[in-house]
């Protein structure tokens, strides 16, 4: 059965007559069903047409962007093409932090509804302050609905969320994305700072059909569940966000709980960037942003080559981010067998701080699958930190002190996996705290 639409007309449950908000969401969903199968050429034409509208607006209301666009050879009303867009200099995260209110559109008024200010967590430095509008929030809600529908979720089920910025509680529905559009089952929430054992007991008691949490938290839950034989027979799928999702976590979730995992790639200042289709491929949400992947010389990279991820927002007139270098690295992938033609990200590998650097200056993306080291000792959590060009520290949380033999085996195993034949230092700690935004990174470089 298709999901039940909320009807605002008493006594007219089917076909439902939605509220104005619900009707807007359904109208966007209808268009998305067509745009997700446009040819790449037609999709680019639509993106650039929308970008032309945005350029025209900022040329009249934002001195910073007017000057920058004119220096790139653009005049108000000119058509925009991909080559012309690449003449626009990149906007770095540091520049956004420094420019602050200069990137706020003072003349937008209420054309796109209310304006809402937020800021990133600043877990690795000064936060980015950003503006959103009612329109950009509508896109966020509808893209979330699209993800639900792509995954074929049963809206009558219970959704559990273990994340930051929530307390233990319950709601009669799944939240803002579905509210006034689809009828859903209840939702329950728990703060991610709760002990993992408490989280697992809570999940058993709540027995949800769907779970939303960070990949690292899911991994901890799975490790504890496997050790204690805890199953969640009603769980259909886990939704992850906010961190890189290792393939081994996906496999472990199927092994321990018999449930699949669907991942969402997003950022606070941009919103939804890409999410997975049922084939497991990440599709860029190209109706709301234009995404480039560039080499170190700012040249576009072909599919399969990892480069810097650059985003241009298409609908945020309150704070347009044009050719914004997010700081992440990724690679485009080949066309997806699901039939959707939205661009595919083959790999999302994190930020430069997640790269390991060798003394000769070469860099690579580290890989240390849990299956290679988990059996060496009773390890609960591990994080690798590059302190110097010659030193990587392994912060280890274990259920007992490690033996000298276990330490040596960890050092040898990580030297091999990291391709780092230098100094590996094992530091046994009581806990590895999460960042300010409650995310967790397996590998962090402290080098400049």
C-alpha positions as CSV (number, residue, x, y, z in Angstrom):
1,X,0.0,0.0,0.0
2,X,1.3,3.5,-0.8
3,X,1.8,5.9,2.2
4,X,-1.3,7.5,3.6
5,X,-1.5,11.3,2.9
6,X,-2.8,13.6,5.6
7,X,-6.1,15.1,4.6
8,X,-7.1,18.6,5.9
9,X,-10.7,18.1,4.9
10,X,-12.7,16.2,7.6
11,X,-14.6,13.3,6.2
12,X,-12.4,13.2,3.0
13,X,-9.7,10.7,3.8
14,X,-9.3,9.3,0.3
15,X,-8.3,10.7,-2.0
16,X,-6.8,13.1,0.6
17,X,-6.8,16.8,0.3
18,X,-3.5,18.0,1.9
19,X,-2.7,21.2,3.7
20,X,-0.9,24.0,1.8
21,X,2.4,22.8,3.3
22,X,1.6,19.2,2.4
23,X,0.6,20.2,-1.1
24,X,3.9,22.0,-1.7
25,X,5.8,19.0,-0.5
26,X,3.9,16.6,-2.7
27,X,4.2,19.0,-5.7
28,X,8.0,19.0,-5.3
29,X,8.0,15.2,-4.9
30,X,6.1,14.9,-8.1
31,X,8.7,17.0,-10.0
32,X,11.6,15.1,-8.3
33,X,10.2,11.8,-9.7
34,X,10.7,13.3,-13.2
35,X,14.0,15.2,-12.7
36,X,15.8,12.3,-11.1
37,X,15.6,10.6,-14.6
38,X,16.6,13.5,-16.8
39,X,19.6,13.1,-19.0
40,X,22.8,14.7,-17.6
41,X,22.6,17.3,-20.3
42,X,19.0,18.3,-19.4
43,X,19.8,18.3,-15.7
44,X,22.7,20.7,-16.2
45,X,20.5,23.0,-18.3
46,X,18.0,23.2,-15.5
47,X,20.6,23.8,-12.9
48,X,22.3,26.6,-14.9
49,X,19.0,28.2,-15.6
50,X,18.2,28.3,-11.8
51,X,21.7,29.6,-11.2
52,X,21.2,32.4,-13.7
53,X,18.1,33.5,-11.6
54,X,20.2,33.4,-8.5
55,X,23.1,35.3,-10.0
56,X,20.8,38.1,-11.2
57,X,19.4,38.4,-7.7
58,X,22.7,38.6,-5.9
59,X,24.1,41.1,-8.5
60,X,21.5,43.6,-7.3
61,X,21.6,42.9,-3.6
62,X,25.0,41.7,-2.5
63,X,28.1,43.8,-3.2
64,X,30.5,40.9,-2.4
65,X,29.0,38.6,-5.0
66,X,28.4,41.5,-7.5
67,X,32.2,42.3,-7.5
68,X,33.2,38.7,-7.6
69,X,30.9,37.8,-10.5
70,X,31.9,40.8,-12.5
71,X,35.6,39.9,-12.0
72,X,34.7,36.5,-13.4
73,X,33.2,38.2,-16.5
74,X,29.5,37.9,-15.6
75,X,26.9,40.6,-16.2
76,X,23.3,40.6,-14.9
77,X,21.0,38.7,-17.2
78,X,23.7,36.7,-19.0
79,X,23.2,33.0,-19.4
80,X,25.4,30.8,-17.2
81,X,27.3,27.9,-18.6
82,X,29.6,25.4,-16.9
83,X,32.8,27.0,-18.3
84,X,31.7,30.4,-17.1
85,X,30.9,29.1,-13.7
86,X,34.4,27.8,-13.3
87,X,35.8,31.3,-13.8
88,X,34.3,32.1,-10.4
89,X,37.0,31.8,-7.7
90,X,36.4,29.1,-5.0
91,X,34.9,30.2,-1.7
92,X,36.8,28.5,1.1
93,X,35.4,27.7,4.6
94,X,37.9,30.1,6.1
95,X,36.6,32.9,3.9
96,X,33.0,32.2,4.9
97,X,34.1,32.5,8.5
98,X,36.0,35.7,7.9
99,X,33.3,37.4,5.7
100,X,30.5,36.6,8.0
101,X,27.5,39.1,7.4
102,X,29.0,40.1,4.1
103,X,27.6,36.9,2.7
104,X,24.1,37.6,4.1
105,X,21.6,39.0,1.6
106,X,20.2,42.1,3.2
107,X,17.6,42.6,0.4
108,X,15.9,39.2,0.3
109,X,13.0,40.4,2.5
110,X,10.3,37.7,2.9
111,X,10.4,36.4,-0.7
112,X,11.4,33.0,0.5
113,X,9.6,33.1,3.8
114,X,11.3,33.5,7.2
115,X,15.0,33.6,7.6
116,X,16.7,31.3,10.2
117,X,20.3,31.6,11.5
118,X,22.5,28.7,12.6
119,X,26.1,27.8,12.9
120,X,28.1,24.6,12.5
121,X,29.5,22.9,15.6
122,X,33.0,24.2,15.1
123,X,34.4,20.9,16.4
124,X,37.7,21.5,14.5
125,X,37.9,25.3,14.8
126,X,35.8,28.4,14.5
127,X,32.2,27.6,13.4
128,X,30.5,28.7,10.2
129,X,27.5,30.9,10.7
130,X,24.8,30.5,8.0
131,X,21.3,31.5,7.1
132,X,18.5,29.3,5.8
133,X,15.1,30.3,4.6
134,X,11.7,28.7,4.7
135,X,12.3,27.6,1.1
136,X,15.6,25.9,1.8
137,X,14.0,24.2,4.8
138,X,11.2,23.0,2.5
139,X,13.8,21.5,0.2
140,X,15.4,19.7,3.2
141,X,12.1,18.2,4.2
142,X,11.1,17.1,0.7
143,X,14.6,15.6,0.1
144,X,14.2,13.6,3.3
145,X,10.8,12.4,2.1
146,X,12.4,11.4,-1.2
147,X,15.0,9.3,0.7
148,X,12.2,7.6,2.7
149,X,10.4,6.7,-0.5
150,X,13.5,5.6,-2.3
151,X,14.2,3.2,0.5
152,X,10.6,2.0,0.5
153,X,10.1,2.5,4.2
154,X,6.9,1.5,5.9
155,X,5.6,4.8,7.4
156,X,3.4,3.0,9.9
157,X,6.5,1.7,11.7
158,X,8.3,3.2,14.7
159,X,11.4,5.4,14.1
160,X,14.0,5.6,16.8
161,X,16.7,8.3,16.8
162,X,19.9,8.2,18.8
163,X,21.7,11.5,18.2
164,X,22.8,14.8,19.6
165,X,20.5,17.7,20.4
166,X,17.6,15.5,21.6
167,X,16.5,14.1,24.9
168,X,14.8,10.9,25.8
169,X,11.3,11.3,24.5
170,X,8.6,10.3,22.1
171,X,6.5,11.9,19.4
172,X,3.3,10.8,17.6
173,X,5.0,11.1,14.2
174,X,8.4,11.0,12.4
175,X,8.9,14.8,12.6
176,X,8.9,17.8,10.3
177,X,9.7,16.0,7.1
178,X,6.6,13.9,7.2
179,X,4.3,16.2,9.2
180,X,1.3,17.4,7.2
181,X,2.3,15.1,4.3
182,X,2.2,11.4,5.3
183,X,0.7,9.6,8.2
184,X,3.3,7.8,10.2
185,X,3.9,5.7,13.3
186,X,5.5,7.2,16.4
187,X,9.1,8.3,16.9
188,X,11.3,8.0,20.0
189,X,14.6,9.7,20.8
190,X,17.6,9.2,23.0
191,X,20.7,11.4,23.4
192,X,23.8,9.8,21.9
193,X,25.8,10.7,25.1
194,X,24.0,7.9,26.9
195,X,26.1,4.9,27.7
196,X,26.0,2.3,24.8
197,X,24.6,-0.3,27.1
198,X,21.8,2.0,28.1
199,X,21.2,2.7,24.4
200,X,21.0,-1.0,23.6
201,X,18.6,-1.7,26.5
202,X,16.4,1.2,25.3
203,X,16.3,-0.2,21.7
204,X,15.3,-3.6,23.0
205,X,12.5,-2.0,25.0
206,X,11.3,0.3,22.2
207,X,11.6,-2.3,19.4
208,X,11.7,0.1,16.5
209,X,11.4,-0.7,12.8
210,X,13.9,2.0,11.9
211,X,16.9,3.5,13.7
212,X,18.7,6.8,12.9
213,X,22.2,7.3,14.4
214,X,25.9,8.0,13.6
215,X,27.9,5.1,12.0
216,X,30.4,5.0,14.9
217,X,27.6,4.7,17.4
218,X,26.0,2.0,15.3
219,X,29.3,0.1,15.3
220,X,29.5,0.3,19.1
221,X,25.9,-0.9,19.4
222,X,26.6,-3.8,17.1
223,X,29.8,-4.8,19.0
224,X,27.9,-4.9,22.3
225,X,24.9,-6.6,20.8
226,X,27.0,-9.4,19.2
227,X,28.9,-9.9,22.5
228,X,25.7,-10.3,24.4
229,X,23.5,-12.0,21.8
230,X,21.0,-9.1,21.7
231,X,18.8,-9.1,18.6
232,X,16.2,-6.6,17.3
233,X,13.9,-8.9,15.4
234,X,11.6,-6.0,14.3
235,X,14.3,-3.8,12.9
236,X,14.1,-3.3,9.2
237,X,16.8,-0.7,8.5
238,X,19.3,1.7,10.1
239,X,19.8,5.2,8.7
240,X,23.2,6.7,9.3
241,X,24.5,10.3,8.9
242,X,27.2,12.7,9.9
243,X,30.3,10.4,9.4
244,X,31.9,8.1,6.9
245,X,30.1,4.8,6.7
246,X,32.5,1.8,6.5
247,X,31.4,-1.1,4.4
248,X,32.3,-3.5,7.3
249,X,29.7,-1.7,9.5
250,X,27.0,-2.4,6.8
251,X,28.0,-6.0,6.7
252,X,28.1,-6.3,10.5
253,X,24.6,-4.9,10.8
254,X,23.2,-7.5,8.4
255,X,25.1,-10.2,10.3
256,X,24.0,-9.2,13.9
257,X,20.6,-7.7,13.3
258,X,19.6,-8.8,9.8
259,X,19.0,-5.2,8.8
260,X,20.4,-3.1,6.0
261,X,21.9,0.4,6.3
262,X,21.1,3.5,4.3
263,X,23.5,6.5,4.6
264,X,22.9,10.2,4.2
265,X,25.7,12.7,3.3
266,X,25.0,16.2,4.4
267,X,26.4,19.3,6.0
268,X,24.8,21.8,8.4
269,X,25.4,24.9,6.1
270,X,24.4,23.1,2.9
271,X,21.8,20.5,4.0
272,X,21.3,17.2,2.2
273,X,24.1,16.6,-0.4
274,X,23.6,13.0,-1.4
275,X,22.0,9.8,-0.2
276,X,21.9,6.2,-1.2
277,X,19.4,4.5,-3.5
278,X,18.4,0.9,-2.9
279,X,21.5,-0.1,-4.9
280,X,23.7,1.5,-2.2
281,X,25.0,4.2,-4.5
282,X,25.1,7.9,-3.4
283,X,23.1,10.2,-5.6
284,X,23.8,13.9,-5.6
285,X,20.6,15.9,-4.9
286,X,21.2,17.9,-8.0
287,X,17.8,19.8,-8.0
288,X,19.1,21.7,-5.0
289,X,22.8,22.1,-5.6
290,X,25.5,21.9,-8.2
291,X,28.5,19.7,-7.2
292,X,32.0,19.7,-8.7
293,X,35.0,17.5,-7.9
294,X,38.3,19.3,-8.5
295,X,42.0,18.4,-8.4
296,X,44.6,20.6,-6.6
297,X,44.8,22.9,-9.6
298,X,41.1,23.5,-9.5
299,X,40.5,21.4,-12.7
300,X,37.5,19.0,-12.9
301,X,38.2,15.4,-12.3
302,X,36.8,12.4,-14.3
303,X,34.8,9.7,-12.5
304,X,36.9,7.5,-10.3
305,X,39.5,10.1,-9.2
306,X,39.3,11.5,-5.7
307,X,39.3,15.3,-5.5
308,X,38.1,18.3,-3.5
309,X,34.3,18.6,-3.3
310,X,32.9,22.0,-4.3
311,X,29.2,23.0,-4.0
312,X,27.0,25.7,-5.4
313,X,23.7,26.1,-3.7
314,X,20.8,26.8,-6.1
315,X,18.0,28.2,-3.9
316,X,19.4,29.8,-0.8
317,X,19.0,33.5,-1.6
318,X,19.6,34.5,2.1
319,X,23.2,33.2,2.0
320,X,24.2,32.0,-1.5
321,X,27.3,29.7,-1.4
322,X,28.8,29.8,-4.8
323,X,31.6,27.3,-5.5
324,X,32.0,26.7,-1.8
325,X,34.9,24.3,-1.0
326,X,33.3,22.2,1.8
327,X,36.6,20.6,2.8
328,X,35.5,17.0,1.9
329,X,37.1,14.7,-0.7
330,X,35.1,12.4,-3.0
331,X,35.0,10.9,-6.4
332,X,32.2,10.7,-9.0
333,X,31.0,7.3,-10.0
334,X,29.6,5.6,-13.1
335,X,25.9,5.6,-13.9
336,X,23.8,3.7,-11.4
337,X,21.8,0.5,-12.3
338,X,18.8,1.9,-10.4
339,X,18.0,4.0,-13.5
340,X,18.2,7.3,-11.7
341,X,20.4,9.7,-13.6
342,X,21.3,12.0,-10.7
343,X,25.1,12.2,-10.4
344,X,26.7,9.4,-8.4
345,X,29.4,9.7,-5.8
346,X,31.5,6.5,-5.9
347,X,33.6,7.4,-2.8
348,X,33.3,9.9,0.0
349,X,36.5,9.8,1.9
350,X,36.3,12.7,4.4
351,X,38.5,15.7,4.9
352,X,42.2,16.4,4.5
353,X,42.6,15.9,8.2
354,X,41.6,12.3,7.6
355,X,44.7,11.7,5.3
356,X,47.9,10.2,6.5
357,X,51.1,11.9,5.4
358,X,54.5,10.2,5.1
359,X,57.9,11.8,5.8
360,X,58.5,12.2,2.1
361,X,55.4,14.4,1.8
362,X,53.2,11.8,0.0
363,X,49.6,11.4,1.4
364,X,47.0,8.6,1.2
365,X,43.6,7.7,2.7
366,X,44.2,5.3,5.5
367,X,42.3,2.0,5.8
368,X,42.3,-0.2,8.9
369,X,39.2,-2.5,8.8
370,X,38.1,-3.6,12.2
371,X,38.4,-7.2,11.2
372,X,42.2,-6.9,11.0
373,X,42.7,-5.7,14.6
374,X,39.6,-6.5,16.7
375,X,40.8,-10.0,17.5
376,X,44.2,-8.9,18.9
377,X,42.8,-7.7,22.2
378,X,39.5,-7.0,23.9
379,X,39.2,-3.5,22.3
380,X,36.0,-1.5,22.7
381,X,37.1,1.6,20.7
382,X,40.1,2.8,18.8
383,X,41.2,6.0,17.1
384,X,44.4,6.7,15.1
385,X,46.0,10.2,15.4
386,X,48.9,11.3,13.4
387,X,50.9,13.5,15.7
388,X,54.1,14.1,13.6
389,X,55.4,12.9,10.2
390,X,57.1,10.0,12.0
391,X,54.5,9.2,14.6
392,X,50.9,7.8,14.7
393,X,49.3,7.3,18.1
394,X,46.6,4.6,18.6
395,X,44.2,5.6,21.3
396,X,42.7,2.4,22.6
397,X,39.8,1.7,25.0
398,X,39.9,-1.9,26.1
399,X,38.2,-4.0,28.8
400,X,41.6,-4.6,30.5
401,X,45.2,-3.5,30.3
402,X,46.9,-4.7,27.1
403,X,49.8,-7.1,27.3
404,X,53.2,-6.2,25.8
405,X,52.5,-8.9,23.1
406,X,49.2,-7.3,22.2
407,X,50.8,-3.9,22.0
408,X,53.5,-5.2,19.6
409,X,50.9,-7.0,17.5
410,X,48.8,-3.8,17.2
411,X,51.9,-1.8,16.2
412,X,52.8,-4.3,13.5
413,X,49.3,-4.6,12.2
414,X,48.7,-0.9,12.0
415,X,52.1,-0.2,10.4
416,X,51.1,-2.6,7.7
417,X,47.5,-1.4,7.2
418,X,48.4,2.3,7.3
419,X,51.5,1.8,5.1
420,X,53.3,3.7,7.8
421,X,56.6,1.9,8.6
422,X,57.6,4.5,11.2
423,X,56.6,4.9,14.9
424,X,53.2,3.6,16.1
425,X,52.5,4.5,19.8
426,X,49.7,2.7,21.6
427,X,48.0,4.8,24.3
428,X,45.4,3.0,26.4
429,X,42.7,5.4,27.6
430,X,39.5,5.2,29.6
431,X,37.4,6.8,26.9
432,X,37.7,8.6,23.5
433,X,35.3,11.5,23.7
434,X,33.3,12.5,20.8
435,X,33.8,15.9,19.1
436,X,31.6,18.9,20.0
437,X,29.1,17.8,17.4
438,X,29.0,14.3,18.7
439,X,30.7,12.9,15.6
440,X,33.6,10.5,15.7
441,X,36.5,10.1,13.3
442,X,38.6,6.9,13.2
443,X,41.7,8.7,11.9
444,X,42.7,12.4,12.5
445,X,45.8,14.2,11.4
446,X,47.1,16.9,13.7
447,X,49.6,18.1,11.1
448,X,49.2,21.5,9.6
